[in-house]
């Protein structure tokens, strides 16, 4: 199977999976939204180049759609974003996209099933610097689907060209007693890159967890995450991450989650093996109001990281530290603001350069204002900044801004 055929096959698989996820919500109430946006803007370094850096104006058109089903026992949604940006000089036209589906199904009072499926195509990490959708109200996390969404954080080599990722996971929540719950998840991911197919890789992962309710607001328990990363040319990595978790509702509107554990990373590369032991942690705190939402999160793990190998000469799993803040607020019935800021640091040891460790840090921030100017017509402005700090010369920061008009089809809330 050649590369183009493989990509088409994976895209078809993602679409078929999305239809499968939605099948459980037949004969349910539905909600449909489709936003079409057109705008113009400016970017100082859209490809994060180190040399031959030239800024350019651009014209952009994008679409975001969401279709949901709900009934008494199940819910499902399919959502997607696609964007085409045509630069006035130097960079031509480029396209990025993000497609996804999720579902939950309550089999019985003691058993719930859930699943996520995501497929995205990115270019030089630009998808991470977008406010993909403008919701009518503060986004609310579905309490019936504990699987976290897949962030559009690029792998290191993803800054050198196109990156594609197909990601799916399923899970079950089993009520083992009045105060305890057992959770099981399993999934797989395929990542591939146009800059160098040698760095394509597969990832297979799963988890087993136990949670005990100490009170109506707080629960604790152990969880074990396991992942196997299969790189091109026979390299591989096995990751085992046992953690202790806590979930607590600090107030009616504030929820916090935390996990602390040990990260055990075993790698087979170029016929040699290596082992790394590192502390792991992740945490989040979210304040959910009627007109606003503020979430902060931090994580230190290796469950979804890939070292580019551009300097080390091969693929490796790397330890990643990520921190970010997301904010949404309704200023009035007709106006909203959003902002997202995060930093990601990739770290990997190598014997290729005097045994030194390689580090790459990516920063991304974006903010936007959106206002209703007609029955279905909205106007807005967004601005972003991106920068990459790496071993060797760093590219110049990308400063970008976009002014747009947005027309909403479907349901208006």
Phi, psi and omega per residue, in radians:
X1 nan 2.101 -3.131
X2 -1.315 3.050 -3.002
X3 -1.139 -0.755 -3.120
X4 -1.164 -0.760 3.113
X5 -1.074 -0.693 3.130
X6 -1.083 -0.759 -3.130
X7 -1.119 -0.724 3.111
X8 -1.136 -0.672 3.120
X9 -1.113 -0.762 3.128
X10 -1.147 -0.674 3.101
X11 -1.106 -0.749 3.110
X12 -1.126 -0.672 3.095
X13 -1.083 -0.737 3.120
X14 -1.089 -0.738 -3.135
X15 -1.157 -0.752 3.120
X16 -1.090 -0.702 3.095
X17 -1.097 -0.659 3.118
X18 -1.108 -0.710 3.094
X19 -1.136 -0.641 3.097
X20 -1.106 -0.766 3.133
X21 -1.053 -0.639 -3.060
X22 -1.399 -0.267 -3.037
X23 -1.104 -0.546 -3.094
X24 -1.246 -0.133 -3.091
X25 -1.955 0.462 3.107
X26 -1.117 2.724 -3.132
X27 1.019 0.595 -3.123
X28 -2.021 2.924 3.034
X29 -1.236 2.549 -3.053
X30 -2.183 2.721 3.043
X31 -2.361 2.298 -3.105
X32 -2.205 2.381 3.072
X33 -2.480 2.372 3.043
X34 -2.458 2.067 3.105
X35 -1.896 2.237 3.038
X36 -1.975 2.172 -3.091
X37 -2.145 2.503 3.053
X38 -2.397 2.364 -3.089
X39 -2.799 -3.065 3.125
X40 -2.468 2.676 -3.099
X41 -2.880 -2.816 -3.027
X42 -2.574 2.468 3.088
X43 -2.417 2.366 -3.069
X44 -1.514 -0.442 3.138
X45 -2.802 1.218 -3.006
X46 -1.106 -0.452 -3.134
X47 -1.700 0.103 -3.101
X48 0.888 0.831 3.139
X49 -1.353 2.675 3.060
X50 -1.619 -0.664 3.125
X51 -2.098 2.850 3.136
X52 0.930 0.724 -3.129
X53 -1.358 2.180 3.098
X54 -2.411 2.325 3.102
X55 -1.434 2.827 -3.106
X56 -2.768 2.574 2.912
X57 -1.385 2.875 -3.133
X58 -2.649 2.795 2.939
X59 -1.978 2.404 -3.042
X60 -2.347 2.405 2.999
X61 -2.271 2.407 -3.106
X62 -2.544 2.823 3.105
X63 -2.461 2.416 3.038
X64 -2.275 2.252 3.130
X65 -2.272 2.616 3.127
X66 -2.542 2.293 3.110
X67 -2.296 2.141 -3.072
X68 -2.162 2.629 3.046
X69 -2.210 2.496 3.081
X70 -2.565 2.424 2.920
X71 -2.479 -2.928 -3.016
X72 -1.143 -0.504 -3.021
X73 -2.006 -0.209 -3.041
X74 -2.600 2.829 3.025
X75 -2.605 2.686 3.129
X76 -2.731 2.700 3.088
X77 -2.616 2.609 2.991
X78 -2.165 2.297 -3.105
X79 -2.473 2.665 -3.108
X80 -2.776 2.617 3.107
X81 -2.328 2.324 3.065
X82 -2.403 2.460 -3.049
X83 -2.432 2.423 2.998
X84 -2.172 2.167 3.118
X85 -2.051 2.153 3.122
X86 -1.923 1.997 -3.110
X87 -1.475 2.559 -3.101
X88 -1.275 -0.398 3.111
X89 -2.722 2.726 2.930
X90 1.332 -0.680 -2.918
X91 -2.022 -0.135 3.140
X92 1.167 -2.593 3.117
X93 -1.894 2.545 3.118
X94 -2.437 2.655 -3.124
X95 -2.262 2.428 3.013
X96 -2.321 2.727 -3.105
X97 -2.707 2.796 3.071
X98 -2.572 2.091 -3.134
X99 -2.106 2.526 -3.126
X100 -2.755 2.807 3.072
X101 -2.610 2.571 3.057
X102 -2.581 2.716 -3.099
X103 -2.651 2.671 2.995
X104 -2.370 2.574 3.139
X105 -2.552 2.137 3.111
X106 -1.586 1.838 -3.113
X107 -1.297 -0.738 -3.129
X108 -2.736 3.053 3.097
X109 -1.050 -0.310 -3.101
X110 -1.934 -0.049 -3.075
X111 -2.417 2.182 3.058
X112 -2.231 2.460 3.112
X113 -2.040 2.587 -3.137
X114 -2.675 2.825 -3.133
X115 -2.831 2.672 3.080
X116 -2.280 2.575 3.033
X117 -2.463 2.235 -3.100
X118 -2.390 2.491 3.102
X119 -2.485 2.126 3.130
X120 -2.413 2.711 3.058
X121 -2.213 2.174 -3.028
X122 -2.178 2.829 3.090
X123 -2.403 2.011 3.111
X124 0.948 0.579 3.073
X125 1.271 0.289 -3.045
X126 -1.248 -0.502 -3.119
X127 -1.079 -0.500 3.131
X128 -1.261 -0.165 -3.083
X129 -1.979 0.621 -3.128
X130 -2.202 2.542 2.881
X131 -1.686 1.660 -2.913
X132 -1.140 -0.736 -3.067
X133 -2.262 2.686 3.025
X134 -2.003 1.673 -3.104
X135 -1.250 2.797 3.116
X136 -1.352 -0.310 3.114
X137 -2.630 3.087 -3.135
X138 -1.003 2.277 3.105
X139 -1.051 2.421 -3.134
X140 -2.096 2.231 3.086
X141 -1.259 2.309 -3.139
X142 -1.231 1.979 -3.109
X143 -1.180 -0.300 -3.138
X144 -1.502 -0.105 3.134
X145 -2.205 1.605 -3.072
X146 -1.344 -0.069 3.111
X147 -1.223 2.214 -3.096
X148 -1.270 2.607 3.043
X149 -1.155 2.755 -3.117
X150 -1.586 1.980 -3.137
X151 -1.259 2.651 -3.135
X152 -1.520 0.781 3.109
X153 -1.417 2.088 -3.063
X154 -1.295 2.633 2.909
X155 -1.202 2.820 -3.042
X156 -0.991 -0.752 -3.130
X157 -1.207 -0.266 3.108
X158 -1.131 -0.242 3.087
X159 -1.444 -0.049 -3.090
X160 -1.831 0.090 -3.127
X161 2.845 -2.676 3.141
X162 -1.346 2.461 3.032
X163 -2.269 2.385 3.092
X164 -2.161 2.504 3.132
X165 -2.498 2.260 3.030
X166 -2.005 2.161 -2.945
X167 -2.388 2.264 3.083
X168 -2.488 2.524 3.090
X169 -2.636 2.612 3.090
X170 -2.271 2.775 -3.127
X171 -2.748 2.920 3.109
X172 -2.448 2.484 3.049
X173 -2.048 2.100 -3.050
X174 -2.024 2.096 3.104
X175 -1.398 1.811 -3.043
X176 -1.500 -0.358 3.067
X177 -2.800 -3.078 -3.137
X178 -1.113 -0.428 -3.066
X179 -2.107 0.005 -3.055
X180 -2.248 2.659 -3.129
X181 -2.438 2.435 3.042
X182 -1.896 2.316 3.130
X183 -2.141 2.445 -3.136
X184 -2.336 2.328 3.072
X185 -2.337 2.723 3.060
X186 -2.683 2.571 -3.121
X187 -2.945 3.118 3.137
X188 -2.618 2.734 -3.137
X189 -2.488 2.444 3.022
X190 -2.131 2.174 3.111
X191 -2.137 2.333 3.080
X192 -2.494 2.701 -2.933
X193 -2.320 2.427 3.107
X194 -1.404 -0.422 -3.112
X195 -1.104 -0.667 3.133
X196 -2.824 1.838 -3.131
X197 -1.053 -0.302 3.137
X198 -1.106 -0.307 -3.098
X199 -1.761 0.174 3.025
X200 -1.106 2.618 3.109
X201 -2.719 2.779 3.047
X202 -1.975 2.645 3.116
X203 -2.404 2.341 3.109
X204 -2.185 2.294 -2.990
X205 -2.552 2.827 3.110
X206 -2.861 2.954 3.125
X207 -2.652 2.710 3.058
X208 -2.405 2.178 -3.069
X209 -2.402 2.764 3.110
X210 -2.329 2.331 -3.124
X211 -2.248 2.323 3.139
X212 -2.082 2.192 3.127
X213 -1.358 2.032 3.053
X214 -1.454 -0.501 3.110
X215 -2.743 -3.084 3.115
X216 -1.139 -0.373 -3.059
X217 -1.844 -0.358 -2.960
X218 -2.276 2.418 3.044
X219 -2.441 2.617 3.141
X220 -2.373 2.884 3.066
X221 2.886 2.932 3.114
X222 -1.605 2.650 3.034
X223 -2.483 2.483 3.073
X224 -2.085 2.131 3.058
X225 -1.796 2.367 3.112
X226 -2.277 2.389 3.108
X227 -2.515 2.520 3.033
X228 -2.158 2.151 3.126
X229 -1.885 2.190 -3.080
X230 -1.945 1.850 -3.097
X231 -1.614 2.879 3.073
X232 -1.134 2.643 3.100
X233 1.215 0.394 2.984
X234 1.549 -0.077 3.084
X235 -1.265 2.684 -3.113
X236 -2.718 2.885 3.075
X237 -2.537 2.408 3.068
X238 -2.060 2.254 -3.050
X239 -2.162 2.200 3.046
X240 -2.135 2.224 -3.023
X241 -2.382 1.506 3.036
X242 -1.368 2.378 -3.112
X243 -2.426 2.763 2.957
X244 -1.848 2.235 -3.031
X245 -2.007 2.694 3.033
X246 -2.495 2.387 3.069
X247 -2.220 2.272 -3.123
X248 -2.566 2.518 3.054
X249 -1.759 1.840 -3.049
X250 -1.249 -0.524 3.086
X251 -2.726 -3.052 -3.131
X252 -1.094 -0.404 -3.057
X253 -2.089 -0.069 -3.060
X254 -2.087 2.206 -3.141
X255 -2.184 2.410 -3.134
X256 -2.256 2.505 3.063
X257 -2.317 2.529 3.123
X258 -2.628 2.664 3.072
X259 -2.608 2.413 3.114
X260 -2.333 2.358 -3.113
X261 -2.852 -2.786 -3.118
X262 -2.133 2.356 -3.130
X263 -1.836 2.010 3.131
X264 -1.891 1.996 -3.051
X265 -2.090 2.029 3.104
X266 -1.976 2.221 -3.087
X267 -2.202 2.440 2.999
X268 -2.015 1.986 -3.039
X269 -2.495 2.192 3.127
X270 0.965 0.627 3.121
X271 1.397 0.024 3.129
X272 -2.037 2.629 -3.135
X273 -1.975 2.659 3.072
X274 -2.573 2.668 -3.137
X275 -2.272 2.392 3.137
X276 -2.258 2.333 3.059
X277 -2.073 2.235 -3.072
X278 -2.563 2.592 3.004
X279 -1.190 2.596 3.056
X280 -2.209 2.645 3.097
X281 -2.785 2.682 2.932
X282 -2.710 2.640 -3.118
X283 -2.789 2.702 3.082
X284 -2.630 2.652 3.040
X285 -2.466 2.261 -3.067
X286 -2.257 2.342 3.026
X287 -1.928 2.018 -3.070
X288 -1.918 1.961 3.103
X289 -1.952 -3.110 3.141
X290 -1.332 -0.430 3.140
X291 -2.177 -0.001 -3.089
X292 -2.609 2.824 3.069
X293 -2.589 2.292 3.121
X294 -2.315 2.169 -3.134
X295 -2.302 2.386 3.028
X296 -2.158 2.503 -3.092
X297 -2.594 2.677 3.102
X298 -2.574 2.544 -3.141
X299 -2.661 2.587 3.086
X300 -2.423 1.777 -3.075
X301 -2.749 -3.022 3.118
X302 -2.358 0.409 -3.010
X303 -1.345 -0.315 -3.107
X304 -2.490 0.512 -3.046
X305 -1.920 2.602 3.095
X306 -2.444 2.192 3.035
X307 -1.352 2.385 -3.017
X308 -1.081 -0.577 -3.070
X309 1.345 0.017 -3.136
X310 -1.081 -0.560 3.127
X311 -1.772 -0.643 -3.062
X312 -1.378 -0.290 3.089
X313 1.510 0.212 3.094
X314 -3.041 3.001 -3.090
X315 -1.476 2.465 3.097
X316 -2.528 2.657 2.946
X317 -1.399 2.498 -3.136
X318 -2.222 2.710 3.083
X319 -1.484 2.328 -3.030
X320 -2.124 2.346 3.026
X321 -2.039 2.177 -3.078
X322 -2.254 2.404 3.048
X323 -2.426 2.479 -3.108
X324 -2.809 2.887 3.098
X325 -2.404 2.359 3.070
X326 -2.168 2.415 -3.064
X327 -2.429 2.446 3.057
X328 -2.482 2.453 3.090
X329 -2.669 2.399 2.994
X330 -1.537 2.027 3.120
X331 -1.380 -0.525 3.108
X332 -2.816 -3.039 3.103
X333 -1.105 -0.414 -3.028
X334 -1.961 -0.130 -3.002
X335 -2.304 2.478 3.099
X336 -2.406 2.760 2.978
X337 -2.272 2.609 3.084
X338 -2.415 2.680 3.064
X339 -2.689 2.586 3.097
X340 -2.530 2.286 -3.134
X341 -2.421 2.240 3.064
X342 -2.671 2.794 3.088
X343 -2.315 2.443 3.128
X344 -2.262 2.282 3.128
X345 -2.093 2.134 3.102
X346 -1.753 2.335 -3.140
X347 -2.360 2.375 3.084
X348 -2.665 2.389 3.059
X349 -1.499 2.646 -3.129
X350 -2.576 2.598 3.029
X351 -1.671 0.042 -3.069
X352 -1.351 -0.431 -3.116
X353 -2.261 1.330 3.081
X354 0.985 0.511 3.077
X355 1.204 0.261 -3.105
X356 -1.358 2.836 3.065
X357 -1.628 2.503 3.105
X358 -1.814 2.446 -3.123
X359 -2.337 2.419 3.036
X360 -2.373 2.323 3.140
X361 -2.162 2.284 3.136
X362 -2.067 2.273 3.113
X363 -2.039 2.396 3.122
X364 -2.510 2.289 3.068
X365 -2.448 2.411 3.139
X366 -2.596 2.494 3.118
X367 -2.471 2.629 -3.108
X368 -2.611 2.635 3.072
X369 -2.147 2.321 -3.087
X370 -2.349 2.363 -3.076
X371 -2.437 2.412 3.096
X372 -1.347 2.229 -3.115
X373 -2.109 -0.012 3.112
X374 -2.794 -3.049 -3.092
X375 -1.014 -0.786 3.113
X376 -2.230 0.178 -3.049
X377 -1.874 2.365 -3.134
X378 -2.268 2.707 3.048
X379 -2.261 2.577 -3.100
X380 -2.788 2.990 3.084
X381 -2.469 2.466 3.087
X382 -2.396 2.654 3.114
X383 -2.490 2.562 -3.098
X384 -2.521 2.891 3.062
X385 -2.485 2.447 3.088
X386 -2.408 2.579 3.059
X387 -2.693 2.640 -3.102
X388 -2.252 2.166 3.103
X389 -1.995 2.140 -2.975
X390 -2.513 3.035 3.040
X391 -1.183 2.145 -3.040
X392 1.712 -2.922 -3.094
X393 -1.157 2.522 3.136
X394 -1.706 2.522 3.042
X395 -1.248 2.801 3.055
X396 -1.260 2.571 -3.116
X397 -1.075 2.588 3.062
X398 -1.753 1.998 3.034
X399 -1.848 2.233 -3.068
X400 -2.461 2.684 3.117
X401 -2.596 2.635 -3.069
X402 -2.559 2.264 3.026
X403 -1.926 2.328 -2.998
X404 -2.532 2.839 2.915
X405 -2.014 2.449 -3.080
X406 -2.268 2.302 3.106
X407 -2.033 2.249 -3.089
X408 -1.812 2.181 2.988
X409 -1.738 2.789 3.059
X410 1.510 -2.616 -3.022
X411 -1.244 2.377 3.025
X412 -2.044 2.106 -3.111
X413 -1.687 nan nan
